[in-house]
Amino acid sequence: MSTVVRFSPDLGRWLTHNLDAGQAPQALVATMRGQGMNERAAHAIVAAYIDARQRGAAMPADTIELPDEAPPKPVARLAPGTRIPAADREVVVHSRSDDPVFAALGNVVDADECKALIEMARPRLKPSTLVDPMSGRDVVSDKRASWGMFFRLGENDLVARLDRRLSALMNLPLENGEGLQLLYYPTGAGSEPHHDYLAPTNAANRESIARSGQRVSTLVTYLNDVPEGGQTVFPQLGLAVSPIRGNACYFEYCDGNGRVDARSLHASAAVTRGEKWVMTKWMRERRFVAAEGTGRPLTGIQAD
């Protein structure tokens, strides 16, 4: 994308005269700014005249194209480094990117914690739902065949320990976290591409954003080794994270001004052999307040 900047032929003649006379480009920019011209436009016009002179090309007549400014790179909430202290353990960073903010992590949970979470979740599983974008109601969809459940914040000692660990890792207050969600995918199950941030297209999502702010980041932690399939796929980034027990993928998608990043689109590839268990943690801009009468929000697709 670019913006057309128009200027008078008199300015063009003035620039040609002063460049021929050996005037420094910075001095010309300063004069143009003193006459009220935007700094980026002044720099671009002077640069265009210098480039034309060097190439022996015709000078711009009365317009140039000014490339639009690239949006600022996101400022990561995730701490820098290859190892991140996370309350009671050190999490390993296997890979990461800055724009968008993404990281593949290791040593997030241990084998005993994975086993205990699965055992606690199994009897409480229900068919996973998605939220109808227009009505805001939870509906069971044929777009996935997973099962899920939610723990309340600090529901027991293990969950409280994990809430503290993941809060420290995701670098946001404990109270900003939604309750841990566990998902179970039998062979053949997966999920369609979706965003975790809340689209304000229905009353339920708008009310959730009003209570707690937008979702800002997600941590998907794998609780078992999946023999085949089940990757967390980011189609716009060309990434696919393999589900290995204790590892996780972390991504951010909402900046400090509330702007969301559509590149966080992701899906769960179908499990083609074995089964898949994952734990998901979502963080909000502010203290998380669940929908009245529930332990969880009315939000959007509930899947990794």
C-alpha positions in Angstrom: 0.0 0.0 0.0 1.2 3.6 -0.7 0.0 7.2 -0.5 0.4 9.7 -3.3 2.1 12.9 -2.1 1.5 15.9 -4.3 3.8 19.0 -4.4 4.1 22.1 -6.5 6.4 22.4 -9.5 8.0 25.4 -7.7 9.2 23.0 -4.9 10.6 20.7 -7.6 12.5 23.6 -9.2 13.8 24.7 -5.8 15.0 21.2 -5.0 16.8 20.9 -8.3 18.5 24.3 -7.9 19.7 23.6 -4.4 20.9 20.0 -5.1 22.8 21.4 -8.1 24.3 23.9 -5.8 25.5 21.2 -3.4 23.1 21.8 -0.6 22.9 18.9 2.0 19.7 16.8 1.7 19.1 17.2 5.5 19.2 21.0 5.2 16.6 20.8 2.4 14.4 18.5 4.5 14.7 20.9 7.5 13.6 23.8 5.3 10.6 21.9 4.0 9.6 20.9 7.5 9.9 24.5 8.5 7.3 25.3 5.9 4.9 22.9 7.5 5.5 19.7 5.4 5.2 16.3 7.1 8.7 14.8 7.9 8.1 11.5 6.1 6.9 13.3 3.0 9.8 15.7 3.0 12.3 12.9 3.3 10.6 11.0 0.6 10.5 13.9 -1.9 14.2 14.8 -1.4 15.2 11.1 -1.7 13.2 10.8 -4.9 15.0 13.8 -6.4 18.4 12.4 -5.3 17.6 9.0 -6.8 16.5 10.5 -10.1 19.7 12.6 -10.3 21.9 9.5 -9.6 20.1 7.4 -12.3 20.0 10.2 -14.8 16.3 9.9 -14.9 13.6 12.6 -15.2 12.8 14.4 -12.0 9.4 13.8 -10.4 6.9 16.3 -11.8 4.5 17.0 -8.9 3.8 13.6 -7.2 5.6 10.7 -5.5 4.3 7.6 -3.9 5.0 7.4 -0.2 4.8 3.8 1.2 2.5 3.4 4.1 4.1 3.0 7.4 4.3 -0.6 8.6 2.4 -1.2 11.8 4.6 -1.4 14.8 5.9 -4.8 15.8 4.0 -6.3 18.7 5.6 -6.0 22.2 5.8 -9.6 23.5 4.4 -10.3 27.0 6.4 -13.5 27.0 9.8 -13.0 28.7 12.9 -13.1 26.5 15.6 -15.8 26.6 15.9 -19.5 26.0 14.7 -20.5 29.5 11.9 -18.7 31.3 11.3 -18.9 35.1 7.7 -19.9 35.7 7.0 -20.0 39.4 8.0 -23.5 40.4 9.9 -24.6 37.3 12.0 -23.4 34.3 10.3 -23.6 30.9 12.5 -24.2 27.8 12.0 -22.2 24.7 12.6 -24.4 21.6 11.7 -21.8 19.1 10.0 -18.4 18.9 9.0 -15.5 16.6 8.5 -11.8 17.4 5.9 -10.9 14.8 3.5 -12.4 15.4 4.5 -13.4 19.0 4.8 -17.2 19.0 6.8 -19.8 20.9 7.2 -23.6 21.1 7.9 -24.5 24.7 9.1 -27.5 26.7 9.0 -28.7 30.3 5.7 -26.9 30.9 4.2 -29.9 32.8 5.6 -33.2 34.0 4.4 -36.7 33.3 2.7 -37.1 36.7 0.8 -33.8 36.3 -0.4 -34.9 32.9 -1.6 -38.2 34.2 -3.4 -36.6 37.2 -5.1 -34.0 35.0 -6.4 -36.6 32.6 -7.7 -38.8 35.4 -9.5 -35.8 37.0 -11.0 -34.6 33.6 -12.1 -37.9 32.2 -15.4 -38.4 34.2 -16.3 -34.7 33.6 -16.0 -34.6 29.8 -18.8 -33.4 27.7 -19.1 -32.9 23.9 -17.1 -29.8 22.9 -19.2 -26.9 21.6 -18.7 -23.8 19.6 -20.5 -20.5 20.0 -22.9 -19.5 17.2 -21.5 -16.2 15.9 -24.9 -14.6 15.6 -26.8 -15.9 18.6 -23.9 -16.4 21.0 -25.4 -19.8 22.1 -23.2 -22.8 22.7 -24.0 -25.5 20.1 -22.5 -28.9 19.4 -21.1 -28.9 15.9 -20.1 -31.6 13.5 -16.9 -29.6 12.8 -15.2 -31.5 15.5 -15.6 -34.6 17.6 -13.7 -33.7 20.7 -14.7 -33.7 24.3 -13.9 -31.1 26.9 -14.3 -29.7 30.4 -13.2 -26.7 32.5 -11.6 -26.5 35.9 -12.3 -23.5 38.1 -9.4 -21.3 39.0 -7.6 -22.9 41.9 -10.1 -25.7 42.1 -7.6 -28.1 43.8 -3.9 -28.1 44.7 -2.7 -29.3 41.3 -4.9 -26.9 39.4 -3.9 -24.0 41.7 -0.2 -24.8 41.1 -0.7 -24.9 37.4 -2.7 -21.6 37.4 0.3 -20.0 39.2 2.9 -21.5 36.9 1.1 -20.6 33.7 0.3 -17.1 34.9 4.0 -16.5 35.6 4.9 -18.0 32.2 2.3 -15.9 30.3 3.4 -12.8 32.3 -0.1 -11.7 33.3 -1.8 -11.6 36.7 -3.3 -14.9 38.0 -6.8 -13.2 38.1 -6.6 -12.5 34.3 -6.6 -16.2 33.5 -9.7 -18.2 32.5 -10.0 -21.6 34.2 -8.0 -24.4 32.6 -9.8 -26.3 29.8 -9.0 -29.9 29.0 -9.8 -31.3 25.6 -9.8 -34.9 24.5 -9.6 -35.9 20.8 -10.2 -39.6 20.0 -8.9 -41.0 16.7 -10.3 -39.1 13.8 -11.1 -35.9 15.8 -9.8 -32.4 15.0 -11.1 -28.9 14.8 -11.7 -26.3 12.1 -9.5 -23.2 11.8 -10.6 -20.5 14.3 -9.4 -17.6 16.3 -9.3 -17.5 20.1 -10.1 -13.8 20.4 -13.7 -12.9 20.8 -15.5 -11.5 17.8 -18.0 -8.9 19.0 -20.7 -10.3 16.7 -23.1 -11.4 19.4 -24.3 -10.2 22.7 -22.6 -12.9 24.7 -19.1 -12.1 23.4 -19.7 -8.3 23.7 -20.7 -8.9 27.4 -17.7 -11.1 28.0 -15.4 -8.4 26.6 -17.1 -5.7 28.7 -16.6 -7.8 31.8 -13.0 -9.0 31.3 -11.5 -7.4 28.2 -10.4 -9.2 25.1 -8.5 -12.5 25.2 -4.8 -11.6 24.6 -2.9 -14.9 24.6 -3.2 -18.7 24.5 -1.1 -21.5 25.8 -1.9 -25.0 24.5 -0.1 -27.7 26.5 0.0 -31.3 25.3 -0.7 -34.0 28.0 0.2 -37.1 26.0 2.3 -38.2 23.0 0.2 -38.5 19.9 1.5 -41.3 17.6 0.2 -39.7 14.4 -1.6 -36.5 13.5 -3.1 -34.0 16.0 -0.7 -31.1 15.3 -1.8 -27.6 16.1 -1.7 -25.9 12.7 -1.3 -22.2 12.0 -2.2 -22.0 8.2 -1.3 -18.4 7.8 2.1 -18.9 9.4 3.0 -22.2 7.8 3.5 -23.8 11.2 2.4 -27.1 12.7 3.3 -28.0 16.3 3.5 -31.7 17.1 1.7 -32.8 20.3 4.5 -34.1 22.6 3.7 -34.6 26.3 4.9 -31.7 28.4 5.4 -29.4 25.5 3.3 -26.4 24.6 2.7 -23.7 22.0 2.1 -20.1 23.0 0.8 -17.3 20.9 -0.4 -13.7 21.4 -3.0 -11.9 19.3 -4.2 -8.7 21.0 -1.9 -5.7 21.6 -2.1 -3.0 24.3 -4.6 -1.0 22.1 -7.0 -3.9 21.8 -6.1 -4.6 18.1 -6.3 -8.3 17.3 -4.1 -10.3 14.9 -5.9 -12.5 12.4 -2.7 -14.4 11.7 -3.4 -16.3 15.0 -5.8 -18.5 13.0 -5.2 -22.1 14.1 -6.8 -25.6 14.0 -6.2 -29.1 15.4 -5.3 -31.5 12.7 -7.2 -34.8 12.9 -5.7 -37.4 15.1 -4.9 -40.3 12.7 -3.5 -42.8 15.3 -4.0 -42.8 19.0 -5.7 -40.1 21.0 -4.9 -36.5 22.1 -5.2 -34.7 25.4 -4.5 -31.0 25.7 -4.8 -28.3 28.3 -5.6 -24.7 27.2 -5.0 -21.5 29.2 -6.5 -18.2 27.9 -5.5 -14.8 29.4 -7.6 -11.7 29.3 -6.8 -8.0 29.4 -8.3 -7.6 32.8 -9.5 -9.8 35.7 -11.6 -12.6 34.3 -15.2 -12.7 35.3 -17.2 -15.7 34.1 -20.7 -15.4 32.7 -23.3 -15.4 35.5 -24.1 -18.8 36.7 -21.2 -20.5 35.0 -17.6 -21.4 35.7 -16.5 -20.3 32.3 -17.2 -17.6 29.7 -19.5 -17.6 26.8 -16.8 -17.0 24.2 -16.1 -18.6 20.9 -14.8 -21.9 19.6 -13.4 -23.9 22.5 -10.6 -25.9 20.9 -6.9 -25.8 20.3 
